[in-house]
Amino acid sequence: MSDPRAAARAIDALRRGWPVSIGGMDGAIHVLAIETADADRLGAFDPAAAAGILLSPSRAATLKLVNQRDAAAPAMPALVRRVPWIDFAGAVALADPQRDLATPMKGPFPAAPLTTVAAAEAALTLARLAGVLPAFFLLPHAGEPVDVTAQDVAAYAAPDGLRIASRARLPVAAAEHSEIVAFRSAEDPTDHVALLIGTPDGRPPLVRLHSECLTGDVLGSLKCDCGPQLQAALTAIADAGWGVLLYLRQEGRGIGLINKLRAYALQDQGFDTVDANLRLGFAIDARDFGVAARMLTLLGIDAVRLLTNNPAKVAGLEAAGVTVVERVPHAVTPNPHNHAYLATKRDRTGHQL
């Protein structure tokens, strides 16, 4: 039986720089997150200097490891065999793409066979949930019990445990007649909110799925279109007479604030938003729109008019049982700083008006 609390403890351990043992159907591993480790912690974890380096598929592709037989599956995690020149600093250079241009890779980095794939994939998921780089020192783990299983991680990430925690009237500038509803899960400390605008009138509501963006929503960043999209969505829903804005706490397309800022630094080196995420070792878009579907279900909404340019949002809601009766385009005025960003969304992630 899965235990999401075990995943929560593992996430906390990774953020604190503690080792974690993870079990899967094909075996168990002992891992230490490279980002939150240091040379002393590595020495205590791996006194024999034998731990391999676990990397995500996209990071392995960036490092050209997929040219080697033991890392040739592009959808699978990769393991770098430890050799004498990969000390702690070398491992950090493998993990952190911001160092790719400043510290050219010396290599070659020999790939090793990875037999504990389920546990390795769970480790990479835990890294994303913890907001750290998806790169680990890895040792085989033969002891029992493990700290967390792959099933525990899957249960933690599922949106089923989300519940309505609180609700209150909240007049906003775009619509004085509105109500805010907060959602919480017993396992995941991330709180999501919905703003209900207007009064249900028998029609499917106009709904906007808006992912949290501190830099755009609060600080007015010009690198993205998130802030203007948020304000335009509130106005559009108010004009429609009835609708919902779902504010999803999935910063940086699901990779977290710190990793998003790392992606910004990579963009300053000339990479677009897609390549920046991939170089970091993450998916192009790691968001879970099942969370939004769960929120709508708890609000008693099973059909929506979706205000979006992103077909993945339509597919995500539909897959989770919410009917999208209409996709409503959502356009805002570009600026000189986000022109390339918007072109990347159009050309590489399928956004459309």
N, C-alpha and C positions, 0 to 999 in steps of 0.2 A: 504494500500500500504506500502511495506517495505521501510525502510530508513537505508541503511548501515552506514550513518554518525552517527546515534544514537548509533550503536554498537561501532564505533570508539571512541565516547565520553565516553561510558561505560568502554571500555578497559582502557582509560586514567584514569578514576576515580578509577578503581580497583588498578591500579599501584600506585596511590597517596594515597590510604587508605581512599577513600571516599565511602560512601554507595551508592548503586544503586538499583533502583526499576525495576523489570523485569516482563513483562506480557506474559502470554501464553493463549492458548485456554481454559485451565482448571483453570485459576486464576492467581493472581499476588503475588509476594514476594518482600520483601525488604531485601537486603543482604549486608554484610560487609565482605570483604575478610580477613581471619584470618591472613595470612602472612603479610599484609601491615597495619594491625590495631595495636593498643596498648590498654592498660587498660583504658586510658582516652577516647579514641575514642569509645571503647566498651561501657563505661558508658554513653556517650552521645547518642549512637545508641540505647542502650537497658537499660534504667535506672531501669527497673523492674527486670532485670536479668532473662528474660523469653525466650530469643531467643534460638532456637534449633541450632544444628550444622549440616549443610548440607555437606555430603561427597559423593564422587564418588562411583560407584559400586565396583570397584576393591579395593579401600581403605576400604570400608565397609566389604568386604570379608576378607581382611587382619586382621581386628579387630574382626572377627568372629560375626559380627552383623547379618549376613544372617541366623544365627541359630534362630533368633527371627522372629515371624510372620510378624511384620510390616516392616521388612527389608529383607524378604526372597526371593525377586525377584532378581536374580543375575545380571540382566542387567539394573536395575533401580537405580537411586540415592537413598541414605538413609538419614534419619533424626534422629539425636540423641536428645532425649528429655533432656532439661536442668534440671539438678539437682544441689543442693547446692555445691557439691564438684567440679563441672566443672566451674572453674573461667577462667580468660584469659589464665593463664599458662596451665590449664588443656586442654583448647581448642587447644592450640598450640601443646601439646603432641598428641592430636588426629589427628591433621593435618599433622604433620611433622614426617615421618618415620625414620629420622635419630636419633630420640629420643627413638625409640622403645626399643632398647637394653640398652641404657644408663639410661632410665627412664621407668622401666617396667610399663605397663598399670595397673592401680588400678581397675577400673571398679567396678561392671558391668556398661556398658553403655546402658541404655534402649532405644530401637528404638521407634519412634513415627510414626504414619501414615503420609504419604506425599501425599497430594492430588493435589498439583500444580506441576505435573511432567514435563510438557513442559517448564515452567519457570525455574525449577531447572536444567534441562538438558542444557538450554541456559546459565545459570550461569556457569556451569562446562565448557562449550565451551569457554565462555569469559575468564575464568581463564587460560585455555591453551593458548589462543591467547595473553593474557597479560603476559604470562610467570610466573604466580604465582601458588602456590599450589592450587589444586581444593578442597578447603574447606572454608566454609562460616558460619558466624552467620546468622541466618534466622529468620525473622519475617513475619507474614502475611501482605499483603499490600492491603488495601481496597480503597485507594484513587485513584484519576485520576488527571492527566495522569501519566503513568509510564515513566521511562527514556528510556527504550528500550524494544522491544518485541522479542519473539523467532523468528519471521519472519525476523526482522532486523538482528539478529545474523546470520541466515542462508544466507541472502543475502550478508552480509559482507564476509562470508567465501567462497562464490562461486567464481570460477576463471573467470567468464564471463567478468568481468570488466577489465581484464588485457589487456594492450596495449603496442605496441612498443614505447619506449620513446626516444631512441637514438641508434645509431650504428656507428662503426668506425673500421678502419683497425687496427689489433693488432697482429703483429708478436710475436710468443711465441717460447720457446726453442724447443718444439716438432714439430712445424710447422710454418714456416715464413709466409706462405700464409693463413692467417686466419682473421676472422672478429668477433668482439664482438658486441652483440646486447643486450640492456638493456630493461627490461619490467617493467611497473609500472601500478598500479591500483589507481584510484582516491580515493578509500575507504581505502585500505590497504597500509600502508607506506612501506611494505616489497618489495624490488626490487629484481627481479630474472634476471639472465643473461644467454645468450647462446653464445658459441664459435663455429663459423662455420669454419670448416677446409677443405681446398681443394676446388674443383670445382664440382658442380653437373654434373653427367655424365649419368643420366637417370636411375640409379639403386637406390633402396631405400638406404638412407644413414645409416652408422653405427652410432648409437646414444647411448650415455651414460647419464643416469639420476644420477647425483651426488648431494647428499644432503650436504649442508654446514657442515663442521666440523672444527671449529677453532683449536681445540686441535690437530687434525690429519693433516689437510691440511697446517696449518701455523706453529704450534709449534713442529710438528714431533712426536706426541704421539705414543707410542708403544702399548697402550691399545687396539687400534682398527686397522683396515687395510685401513682407509679412505685415508690417504696421499698416500701410494703406489698405491691404486686403482685409484686415480685421475691421477697420473703421467702415470700409465700404460694405462689408457683409452686414454689420449692425444696421446700417442705413437701409440696405436692400430688404432685410427681414422686416424692419419696421414699416417700410413702404408696402410690403406684401400683406401686412395686417396680422400675420400669424406665422411664427417660425421659431427655430431653436439654433443658437450658436453653441456648439460643443467645443470647449477649450481643453484640448488634450495635452497632458503634461509629457510630451514626447519631443523634447528639445532636439534640434539638429537632426530632424528626420529619424529620431529614435536613438541617436548615439550619445546624447547628453551634451551639456553646455561646454565642458572642457574640451571634449573631442571636437565639438563644432568649431571652437576657437582654433584648435589645431588645424582643422580643415581650412579656416580662413587664412592661416599662415601659409599653408600650401598653395592656396589661390594666389597669394602674393608672389609665390615662386613661379606662377604661370599655369598651374593646373586648374581645370574647371571643377565645378562642385562634384561631378560624378567621379572624376579621377582622384580628387582629393579624398573622398570617402573610401575608395578602393585602396589607395596607398596606405591609408590608416589601418586597413584590414577589416573594414566593415562592408556591409551590403550597401548598394546605392541608396536604398530606402529601407530602414529597419523598423518602420512604424507598424503598429498592430491596429488596424482599423476595426478589428473585432471588439476592441474596447468601446469604440463609438457605437457600434451596434448594440452592445450590452446596455449602454447608457440609454439609448432610445427605447429599448425594450422595457427597461425599468420605468421609463416615462409613459409607457403605454402607446408608443408610436411604432407602427410596423410598415409604414409607407411614407416616402418623403419625396420632395423636389430638392435635388441636391445642387447647391451652389458651388461649383468646382470646375476647374479646367483639367483635373487629374483623373483619368479613367481608372487608375488603381483604387481610388476612393469608392467609385461606383462598384467596382468588382468586389472590394472588401466588404462593403455593406451587404451586397447581394449574397455573397458567400455565407454571411452570418445570419441570413434570414430576413433582412430588411429590404423591402422592395423600393427601388428607385424608379419612380414613375416618370421623372424628367431630369435631365442634367441641364442646369442653368449656367451658362458661361459667366465667368467672374473676371472682368478685365479692370486693371488699374493703369494709370499713366506711368510709363517707365521713366528712369532718370539716367544720367550718364554713367553712374556707378553700378547700376544693376542690369544694364543692357545685355552684357555677356551672360549673366546669370539667367535671365529670362530666355535667352536664345538656347542655352543648355537645357533648360526645362522643356522647351519646345522640341529641340532636335534629338535629345538623348534620353529623355524620360517620358516622352509621349504626351506632354501637356498640350491641350488644344482649346481654342475658343469656340 
